[in-house]
Amino acid sequence: MSVVSIMWVDDEIELLEAHKLFLEMKGYTIMTFTNGFDALSQLHEHPFDLVLLDESMPGLSGLEIVSRIRKIKPHLPIVLVTKNETESLMEEAIGSQITDYLIKPVNPNQVLLALKRILDNKKLVSRRTTSAYLQQFRTMFDGIDNQTDHAGWVEIYRQLVFWELEMEKSEEPEMPEVHRQQMKEANALFFKFINRNYASWVNKKDQFPPVLSHTLFREKVKPFLQPDKPLVWVVLDNFRLDQWKTIAPLLNAYFHTADDDCYFSILPTATHYCRNAIFAGKLPVELDKKFPEHWKKEVDEAGKNSEETFFLKNQLEEADLKDLSWHYQKVSSHAEALKLSEQAFNLLDYNLSVVVYNFVDMLSHARSELDVLKELASDATAYRSITRSWFAHAPLFHTLKKISEKNCTVILTTDHGSLQVKNPVKVTTDKQASNNLRYKNGKNMDFDPRDFLVFREPEQAGLPRDSIHSSFIFAGNEDYICYPSQFNHYAALYRNSFQHGGVSLEEMVVPVVRLVSKGG
């Protein structure tokens, strides 16, 4: 244990000799002073870890010393020791940024506990976190092995995300790797679960399927439309459950969380399929049949998400909501985001306002998604960190803060998540095949079927058939697809990048959250 140096300032320090000896026996180095002037003169000379400070002393008072210490060492922990329990003093002390306070008379164990709570807190939290995770480790694995229900998989993923965030508090270097291996095993089993159940979900053969992209509006939005309470539906592109958990505390001051849930993104977990299904309330195979002039095929160059307004209008009419006042807008640039923030209250002029927010575009500011995420987000921890930093300063957060002043509901969700990929797998296909790294739609494909979820009849997955021989394959685990030509080049280029389109908890099990404003 490294030596911890304590400054103790008290005009009656001789009466605390027993306390000093007790703390020294516990391994602390204690330097005592009887007045503030002498103590302040030593701040530059010694690297103190904490200051114990009497509140009432002749000359400089405790709070005056606190003020001067803050100018020299703004982050040095200070514990104020006082006889005065008045509320005004405590407010003043807290306003002076003390770390903690003790009420006289103090005993040695009381002081020791305060030191440990402040100085050893991170180490103790790390130790407790590691211990708690290891205790639940086997239970979680048993649950994963035996899980056959989609609601159970959501709960398992919630636990995995919870512990992943808790691991950030741990100083045990091996624990994140232990968790990563558990996440890999969970995804391997989840892949098998989806293989067994997905077709029955989309073909209505399961009596109790999960909420999917095409049922999201019906199940999670429509029930909360009210004539006298505006609803703002925010769809953040490419947003994961762990990212939501990272930004949630920022919104707690402005909204009550009425429902913190997850739904299942359809396959492929790609914007073209998921978001059109969300706004149309229909599977892609149905869209292709009913609206062939509005549904874009894989081979179409652009405009795959340009028909969302049309699809939403049709869904509202089919839901007998054609008289509902509604508004739709897509935010794809920083300028558009700023305009949305400036005109935030306009969102409340409608029963339903839909905002599609291209989150990764906002994050990258028109740079390549691959470039920005590989540069700034080397792993999921870094990705969460930049997500929180982005959101804290984003016009979207300002927009939500503004509308929280009024009586409204916000539903925050996404179209799909993403996964950091690590293992390249070879696939050979024709030139007309889709170019996504987590799934392929094409014909004459050559691949190892053990690596993929395969639908040779796309209709079984609720997907349109672009040609008579076309089929779909979806990667699982941490795999990504590379062609045999220049395989090593593309394997290196995309390794550790964040991709979507395939089968994983991170891509498919995504947040849908209902927030109720505290204002209004």
C-alpha positions as CSV (number, residue, x, y, z in Angstrom):
1,M,0.0,0.0,0.0
2,S,1.4,3.4,-0.9
3,V,1.9,5.9,1.9
4,V,-1.1,8.3,2.3
5,S,-0.2,11.8,3.6
6,I,-2.8,13.7,5.7
7,M,-2.7,17.3,6.8
8,W,-4.5,17.9,10.1
9,V,-5.1,21.5,11.1
10,D,-6.6,22.1,14.6
11,D,-5.6,24.8,17.2
12,E,-6.0,22.1,19.9
13,I,-4.1,19.4,18.1
14,E,-2.3,18.2,21.2
15,L,-5.7,16.8,22.4
16,L,-5.8,14.6,19.3
17,E,-2.5,12.8,19.8
18,A,-4.2,9.5,20.4
19,H,-6.1,9.9,17.1
20,K,-2.9,10.7,15.3
21,L,-1.1,7.6,16.7
22,F,-4.1,5.4,15.8
23,L,-4.1,6.6,12.2
24,E,-0.3,6.2,11.9
25,M,-0.7,2.6,13.1
26,K,-3.1,2.1,10.2
27,G,-0.4,3.2,7.7
28,Y,-1.2,6.9,7.3
29,T,1.4,9.7,7.6
30,I,0.0,12.6,9.6
31,M,1.4,16.1,9.6
32,T,-0.2,18.4,12.1
33,F,-0.6,22.2,12.3
34,T,-2.2,24.5,14.9
35,N,-3.2,27.3,12.5
36,G,-4.1,28.0,8.9
37,F,-1.2,30.2,8.0
38,D,1.4,27.4,8.8
39,A,-0.7,24.8,7.1
40,L,-1.1,26.9,3.9
41,S,2.6,27.6,3.7
42,Q,3.2,23.8,3.5
43,L,0.7,23.0,0.7
44,H,3.3,23.5,-2.0
45,E,6.0,21.7,-0.1
46,H,4.3,18.4,0.6
47,P,2.0,16.2,-1.7
48,F,-0.9,15.8,0.8
49,D,-3.7,13.4,-0.1
50,L,-6.3,14.9,2.2
51,V,-6.9,17.7,4.7
52,L,-8.6,17.3,8.1
53,L,-9.6,20.8,9.1
54,D,-11.1,22.3,12.3
55,E,-13.9,24.7,11.5
56,S,-13.4,27.1,14.5
57,M,-9.9,28.4,15.0
58,P,-8.4,31.8,15.9
59,G,-6.9,33.7,13.0
60,L,-8.2,32.1,9.8
61,S,-11.4,30.2,10.2
62,G,-11.9,26.7,8.7
63,L,-14.0,28.0,5.8
64,E,-11.5,30.7,5.1
65,I,-8.8,28.1,4.9
66,V,-11.0,26.0,2.6
67,S,-11.3,28.9,0.3
68,R,-7.6,29.5,0.1
69,I,-6.8,25.7,-0.3
70,R,-9.2,25.6,-3.3
71,K,-7.2,28.3,-5.0
72,I,-4.0,26.3,-4.6
73,K,-5.2,22.7,-4.8
74,P,-8.8,22.7,-6.3
75,H,-9.2,19.0,-6.2
76,L,-7.6,18.2,-2.8
77,P,-10.2,16.4,-0.5
78,I,-11.1,18.4,2.6
79,V,-12.9,17.0,5.7
80,L,-14.3,19.8,8.0
81,V,-14.4,18.9,11.7
82,T,-16.9,21.1,13.6
83,K,-19.0,21.4,16.7
84,N,-21.5,23.5,14.9
85,E,-24.4,21.5,13.4
86,T,-26.4,24.5,12.1
87,E,-27.9,24.2,8.7
88,S,-26.5,27.5,7.5
89,L,-23.0,26.4,8.3
90,M,-23.4,23.1,6.5
91,E,-24.8,24.9,3.5
92,E,-21.9,27.3,3.5
93,A,-19.4,24.5,4.0
94,I,-20.9,22.4,1.2
95,G,-20.9,25.5,-1.0
96,S,-17.2,25.9,-0.3
97,Q,-16.7,22.4,-1.8
98,I,-15.7,20.4,1.2
99,T,-15.6,16.7,0.6
100,D,-17.1,15.7,3.9
101,Y,-17.6,16.9,7.4
102,L,-17.4,15.3,10.9
103,I,-19.2,16.5,14.1
104,K,-17.1,16.8,17.3
105,P,-16.3,15.0,19.4
106,V,-14.8,12.5,16.9
107,N,-13.3,9.2,17.7
108,P,-10.4,7.6,15.9
109,N,-12.5,5.0,14.1
110,Q,-14.9,7.7,12.9
111,V,-11.9,9.6,11.3
112,L,-10.6,6.3,9.8
113,L,-13.9,5.6,8.2
114,A,-14.0,9.0,6.6
115,L,-10.5,8.6,5.2
116,K,-11.3,5.2,3.8
117,R,-14.6,6.4,2.3
118,I,-12.8,9.2,0.5
119,L,-9.3,7.9,-0.3
120,D,-10.1,4.2,-0.7
121,N,-13.5,4.5,-2.2
122,K,-12.6,3.7,-5.7
123,K,-10.5,0.7,-4.6
124,L,-13.3,-0.6,-2.3
125,V,-15.9,0.0,-5.0
126,S,-13.7,-1.9,-7.5
127,R,-13.3,-4.8,-5.1
128,R,-17.1,-4.9,-4.3
129,T,-18.0,-4.7,-8.0
130,T,-15.6,-7.6,-8.9
131,S,-16.9,-9.7,-6.0
132,A,-20.5,-9.1,-6.8
133,Y,-20.0,-9.9,-10.5
134,L,-18.2,-13.1,-9.7
135,Q,-21.0,-14.2,-7.4
136,Q,-23.5,-13.7,-10.2
137,F,-21.3,-15.0,-12.9
138,R,-22.4,-18.6,-12.7
139,T,-26.0,-17.8,-12.2
140,M,-26.0,-15.6,-15.3
141,F,-24.4,-18.4,-17.3
142,D,-27.0,-20.9,-16.2
143,G,-29.7,-18.5,-17.2
144,I,-28.1,-18.1,-20.6
145,D,-27.7,-21.8,-21.2
146,N,-31.4,-22.5,-20.4
147,Q,-33.0,-19.4,-21.9
148,T,-35.7,-20.1,-24.5
149,D,-37.9,-17.0,-24.1
150,H,-37.4,-13.6,-25.7
151,A,-38.3,-11.7,-22.5
152,G,-35.6,-13.8,-20.7
153,W,-33.0,-12.8,-23.3
154,V,-33.9,-9.1,-22.8
155,E,-33.3,-9.5,-19.1
156,I,-30.0,-11.3,-19.6
157,Y,-28.8,-8.6,-21.9
158,R,-29.9,-5.9,-19.4
159,Q,-27.8,-7.7,-16.8
160,L,-24.8,-7.9,-19.2
161,V,-25.0,-4.2,-19.9
162,F,-25.4,-3.4,-16.2
163,W,-22.3,-5.3,-15.4
164,E,-20.4,-3.9,-18.3
165,L,-21.0,-0.4,-17.0
166,E,-20.2,-1.5,-13.5
167,M,-16.9,-3.0,-14.7
168,E,-15.8,0.6,-15.6
169,K,-15.6,1.2,-11.8
170,S,-13.3,-1.8,-11.4
171,E,-9.6,-1.6,-11.3
172,E,-9.2,-5.3,-11.8
173,P,-7.6,-5.4,-15.3
174,E,-8.8,-9.0,-16.0
175,M,-12.5,-8.3,-15.3
176,P,-13.4,-6.5,-18.5
177,E,-12.0,-9.4,-20.5
178,V,-14.0,-11.9,-18.3
179,H,-17.1,-9.9,-19.1
180,R,-16.2,-9.8,-22.8
181,Q,-15.9,-13.5,-23.0
182,Q,-19.3,-13.9,-21.3
183,M,-20.8,-11.5,-23.8
184,K,-19.3,-13.6,-26.7
185,E,-20.8,-16.8,-25.2
186,A,-24.1,-15.0,-24.8
187,N,-24.1,-13.9,-28.4
188,A,-23.3,-17.4,-29.6
189,L,-26.3,-18.8,-27.8
190,F,-28.5,-15.8,-28.8
191,F,-27.6,-16.5,-32.4
192,K,-28.9,-20.1,-32.0
193,F,-32.0,-18.7,-30.3
194,I,-32.8,-16.4,-33.2
195,N,-32.1,-19.2,-35.7
196,R,-34.8,-21.3,-33.9
197,N,-37.4,-18.6,-33.4
198,Y,-37.1,-15.6,-35.8
199,A,-39.2,-17.1,-38.6
200,S,-42.0,-18.0,-36.3
201,W,-42.1,-14.4,-35.0
202,V,-42.4,-12.7,-38.4
203,N,-44.8,-15.3,-39.8
204,K,-47.2,-15.0,-36.8
205,K,-46.6,-18.6,-35.7
206,D,-45.6,-17.6,-32.2
207,Q,-48.5,-16.6,-30.1
208,F,-46.5,-14.2,-28.0
209,P,-43.7,-12.7,-30.2
210,P,-41.6,-9.8,-28.9
211,V,-42.3,-6.2,-30.1
212,L,-40.5,-6.0,-33.4
213,S,-39.7,-3.0,-35.7
214,H,-43.0,-3.3,-37.6
215,T,-45.1,-3.5,-34.4
216,L,-43.2,-0.8,-32.5
217,F,-45.7,2.0,-33.3
218,R,-48.7,-0.1,-32.5
219,E,-47.3,-1.4,-29.2
220,K,-45.1,1.4,-27.9
221,V,-46.3,4.6,-29.4
222,K,-50.0,4.6,-30.3
223,P,-51.2,3.7,-26.7
224,F,-49.7,7.0,-25.4
225,L,-51.2,9.4,-28.0
226,Q,-53.5,11.8,-26.2
227,P,-55.5,14.8,-27.5
228,D,-54.3,17.1,-24.7
229,K,-50.7,16.0,-24.3
230,P,-48.2,16.2,-27.2
231,L,-46.0,13.2,-27.9
232,V,-42.5,13.6,-29.4
233,W,-41.2,10.4,-30.9
234,V,-37.4,10.6,-31.3
235,V,-35.8,7.8,-33.4
236,L,-32.0,7.9,-33.0
237,D,-30.3,6.0,-35.8
238,N,-27.9,3.2,-34.7
239,F,-28.2,3.5,-30.9
240,R,-27.5,0.7,-28.4
241,L,-28.8,-0.1,-25.0
242,D,-25.5,0.6,-23.2
243,Q,-25.5,4.1,-24.9
244,W,-29.0,4.8,-23.6
245,K,-27.9,3.8,-20.1
246,T,-25.0,6.2,-20.4
247,I,-27.1,9.3,-21.3
248,A,-30.1,8.4,-19.1
249,P,-28.7,10.2,-16.0
250,L,-28.5,13.5,-18.0
251,L,-32.2,13.4,-18.6
252,N,-33.3,12.4,-15.1
253,A,-33.4,16.1,-14.0
254,Y,-36.0,16.9,-16.7
255,F,-38.1,13.8,-17.2
256,H,-39.6,10.9,-15.2
257,T,-38.8,7.6,-16.8
258,A,-42.3,6.0,-17.2
259,D,-41.1,2.9,-19.1
260,D,-37.5,1.7,-19.8
261,D,-37.9,-1.2,-22.1
262,C,-36.4,-2.9,-25.1
263,Y,-37.7,-4.3,-28.4
264,F,-36.3,-6.5,-31.2
265,S,-35.0,-4.9,-34.4
266,I,-35.9,-7.0,-37.5
267,L,-33.3,-8.5,-39.7
268,P,-31.3,-7.2,-41.4
269,T,-30.5,-4.8,-38.6
270,A,-29.9,-2.1,-41.1
271,T,-31.6,1.3,-41.6
272,H,-33.2,0.5,-45.0
273,Y,-35.1,-2.4,-43.5
274,C,-35.7,-1.4,-39.9
275,R,-36.7,2.2,-40.2
276,N,-39.1,1.7,-43.1
277,A,-40.7,-1.2,-41.1
278,I,-41.0,1.1,-38.1
279,F,-42.8,3.8,-39.9
280,A,-44.9,1.6,-42.2
281,G,-45.9,-0.9,-39.5
282,K,-45.2,-3.6,-42.1
283,L,-42.4,-6.1,-42.8
284,P,-40.2,-5.4,-45.9
285,V,-41.9,-8.2,-47.9
286,E,-45.3,-6.5,-47.4
287,L,-43.9,-3.1,-48.4
288,D,-42.4,-4.5,-51.5
289,K,-45.8,-6.1,-52.5
290,K,-48.1,-3.2,-51.5
291,F,-45.9,-0.2,-52.3
292,P,-43.4,-1.3,-55.0
293,E,-43.0,2.2,-56.2
294,H,-41.9,3.4,-52.7
295,W,-39.9,0.4,-51.5
296,K,-36.3,0.5,-52.7
297,K,-34.4,-2.6,-53.6
298,E,-30.8,-3.4,-52.5
299,V,-29.6,-2.6,-56.0
300,D,-31.1,0.9,-55.9
301,E,-28.3,3.5,-55.5
302,A,-30.0,5.9,-53.1
303,G,-33.2,7.1,-51.5
304,K,-33.7,3.9,-49.5
305,N,-35.1,5.9,-46.5
306,S,-36.7,8.8,-48.5
307,E,-40.3,7.4,-48.2
308,E,-40.6,7.4,-44.4
309,T,-43.2,10.2,-44.4
310,F,-45.4,8.3,-46.9
311,F,-45.1,5.1,-44.9
312,L,-46.0,6.9,-41.6
313,K,-49.0,8.6,-43.2
314,N,-50.3,5.3,-44.4
315,Q,-49.8,3.6,-41.0
316,L,-51.6,6.4,-39.3
317,E,-54.5,6.1,-41.7
318,E,-54.7,2.3,-41.2
319,A,-54.7,2.8,-37.4
320,D,-57.7,5.1,-37.8
321,L,-55.6,8.1,-36.8
322,K,-55.9,10.1,-40.0
323,D,-57.4,13.1,-38.1
324,L,-54.4,13.1,-35.8
325,S,-52.2,16.2,-36.1
326,W,-48.7,15.1,-36.8
327,H,-45.3,16.3,-38.0
328,Y,-42.2,14.5,-39.3
329,Q,-38.7,15.7,-39.7
330,K,-35.3,14.2,-40.3
331,V,-32.1,15.7,-38.8
332,S,-29.0,14.8,-40.7
333,S,-26.7,17.8,-40.1
334,H,-25.6,20.0,-37.3
335,A,-27.3,23.0,-38.9
336,E,-30.6,21.1,-38.9
337,A,-30.0,20.0,-35.3
338,L,-29.5,23.7,-34.2
339,K,-32.7,24.7,-36.1
340,L,-34.6,22.0,-34.3
341,S,-33.3,23.2,-30.9
342,E,-34.2,26.9,-31.7
343,Q,-37.8,25.8,-32.7
344,A,-38.2,23.1,-30.1
345,F,-41.6,24.3,-28.9
346,N,-43.0,23.9,-32.4
347,L,-42.8,20.2,-31.8
348,L,-45.6,20.6,-29.2
349,D,-48.0,22.1,-31.7
350,Y,-49.0,18.5,-32.8
351,N,-50.4,15.5,-31.2
352,L,-47.5,13.5,-32.6
353,S,-44.1,14.9,-33.7
354,V,-41.6,12.4,-35.1
355,V,-37.9,13.3,-35.2
356,V,-35.5,11.0,-37.0
357,Y,-32.0,11.9,-35.7
358,N,-29.1,10.5,-37.6
359,F,-26.9,10.1,-34.5
360,V,-23.7,8.8,-36.1
361,D,-23.9,11.5,-38.8
362,M,-24.1,14.1,-36.0
363,L,-21.2,12.5,-34.2
364,S,-19.0,12.3,-37.3
365,H,-20.0,15.7,-38.7
366,A,-20.1,14.3,-42.3
367,R,-16.9,12.3,-42.0
368,S,-16.9,8.6,-42.7
369,E,-18.7,6.7,-40.1
370,L,-16.0,4.1,-40.2
371,D,-13.3,6.7,-39.8
372,V,-14.7,8.5,-36.9
373,L,-15.7,5.4,-34.9
374,K,-12.4,3.7,-35.5
375,E,-10.5,6.8,-34.5
376,L,-12.5,7.8,-31.4
377,A,-14.1,4.6,-30.3
378,S,-11.5,1.9,-30.0
379,D,-13.9,-0.2,-28.0
380,A,-17.4,-0.1,-26.5
381,T,-16.2,1.8,-23.4
382,A,-14.8,4.6,-25.6
383,Y,-18.0,4.5,-27.8
384,R,-20.1,5.1,-24.7
385,S,-17.8,7.9,-23.5
386,I,-18.0,9.9,-26.7
387,T,-21.8,9.2,-26.9
388,R,-22.3,10.8,-23.5
389,S,-20.0,13.7,-24.3
390,W,-21.7,14.3,-27.6
391,F,-25.2,14.1,-26.1
392,A,-24.3,16.4,-23.2
393,H,-23.4,19.2,-25.7
394,A,-25.7,18.2,-28.5
395,P,-28.6,20.4,-29.8
396,L,-30.8,17.3,-29.2
397,F,-30.3,17.5,-25.5
398,H,-31.1,21.2,-25.5
399,T,-34.3,20.4,-27.5
400,L,-35.4,17.9,-24.9
401,K,-34.6,20.2,-22.0
402,K,-36.7,22.9,-23.6
403,I,-39.8,20.7,-24.2
404,S,-39.5,19.3,-20.7
405,E,-40.8,22.6,-19.4
406,K,-44.2,21.8,-20.9
407,N,-46.6,18.9,-20.3
408,C,-45.5,16.3,-22.9
409,T,-44.4,12.8,-23.4
410,V,-41.2,11.7,-25.2
411,I,-40.6,8.3,-26.6
412,L,-36.9,7.8,-27.3
413,T,-35.8,4.8,-29.4
414,T,-33.7,3.6,-32.3
415,D,-33.9,1.5,-35.5
416,H,-31.0,-0.9,-34.6
417,G,-27.8,-1.1,-32.7
418,S,-24.2,-2.0,-33.7
419,L,-21.5,-4.5,-32.9
420,Q,-17.7,-4.2,-32.8
421,V,-16.5,-6.9,-35.2
422,K,-13.3,-8.8,-35.0
423,N,-13.4,-12.0,-37.1
424,P,-13.4,-11.8,-40.9
425,V,-15.2,-14.6,-42.8
426,K,-15.1,-15.3,-46.5
427,V,-18.1,-15.1,-48.8
428,T,-18.1,-15.3,-52.6
429,T,-21.2,-13.9,-54.4
430,D,-22.3,-12.2,-57.6
431,K,-21.6,-8.5,-58.3
432,Q,-25.2,-7.5,-57.6
433,A,-25.1,-8.6,-53.9
434,S,-25.5,-6.1,-51.1
435,N,-22.3,-4.7,-49.7
436,N,-23.1,-4.8,-46.0
437,L,-20.5,-6.5,-43.8
438,R,-22.9,-8.3,-41.5
439,Y,-25.4,-9.6,-44.0
440,K,-25.6,-10.4,-47.7
441,N,-28.6,-10.5,-50.1
442,G,-27.7,-12.1,-53.4
443,K,-27.5,-15.2,-55.4
444,N,-24.8,-17.8,-56.1
445,M,-23.3,-17.2,-52.7
446,D,-20.5,-19.5,-51.5
447,F,-20.0,-19.5,-47.7
448,D,-19.6,-21.7,-44.7
449,P,-23.2,-22.2,-43.4
450,R,-21.9,-22.7,-39.9
451,D,-21.0,-19.0,-39.8
452,F,-24.4,-17.7,-40.8
453,L,-28.2,-17.6,-40.2
454,V,-29.4,-18.5,-43.7
455,F,-32.8,-17.8,-45.4
456,R,-32.8,-19.3,-48.8
457,E,-36.5,-18.4,-49.0
458,P,-36.4,-14.6,-48.0
459,E,-40.1,-14.6,-47.4
460,Q,-39.6,-16.8,-44.3
461,A,-37.7,-13.8,-42.8
462,G,-40.3,-11.3,-43.9
463,L,-38.0,-10.1,-46.6
464,P,-38.6,-9.5,-50.3
465,R,-37.0,-11.6,-53.0
466,D,-35.0,-9.4,-55.4
467,S,-34.6,-12.2,-57.9
468,I,-35.8,-15.8,-58.2
469,H,-32.6,-17.2,-56.8
470,S,-31.7,-14.6,-54.2
471,S,-31.3,-15.4,-50.5
472,F,-30.2,-13.8,-47.3
473,I,-27.3,-14.7,-44.9
474,F,-26.7,-13.0,-41.6
475,A,-23.5,-13.0,-39.6
476,G,-23.4,-13.8,-35.9
477,N,-20.8,-13.6,-33.1
478,E,-18.2,-10.9,-33.9
479,D,-17.9,-11.9,-37.6
480,Y,-17.8,-9.6,-40.6
481,I,-17.9,-10.5,-44.3
482,C,-15.0,-10.1,-46.7
483,Y,-14.6,-11.2,-50.3
484,P,-11.8,-13.6,-51.1
485,S,-10.2,-11.0,-53.4
486,Q,-8.0,-8.7,-51.3
487,F,-9.2,-10.5,-48.3
488,N,-6.3,-9.5,-46.0
489,H,-6.6,-5.8,-47.0
490,Y,-10.3,-5.6,-46.1
491,A,-10.0,-7.8,-43.1
492,A,-7.5,-5.3,-41.6
493,L,-9.5,-2.3,-42.7
494,Y,-12.7,-3.3,-41.0
495,R,-11.4,-5.2,-38.0
496,N,-12.6,-3.5,-34.7
497,S,-15.1,-1.3,-36.6
498,F,-18.7,-1.0,-35.4
499,Q,-21.1,-2.6,-37.9
500,H,-24.7,-3.6,-38.1
501,G,-27.0,-5.8,-40.1
502,G,-26.4,-9.1,-38.4
503,V,-27.5,-11.1,-35.4
504,S,-26.3,-10.0,-31.9
505,L,-27.8,-8.7,-28.7
506,E,-26.2,-5.3,-29.4
507,E,-27.7,-5.0,-32.9
508,M,-31.2,-6.5,-32.2
509,V,-32.2,-5.8,-28.6
510,V,-32.5,-2.0,-28.5
511,P,-34.0,0.5,-26.2
512,V,-37.5,2.1,-26.4
513,V,-38.0,4.5,-23.5
514,R,-41.0,6.6,-22.5
515,L,-40.2,9.8,-20.7
516,V,-42.8,12.2,-19.1
517,S,-41.8,15.8,-18.6
518,K,-41.4,17.1,-15.1
519,G,-42.5,20.6,-16.2
520,G,-45.9,21.8,-17.3
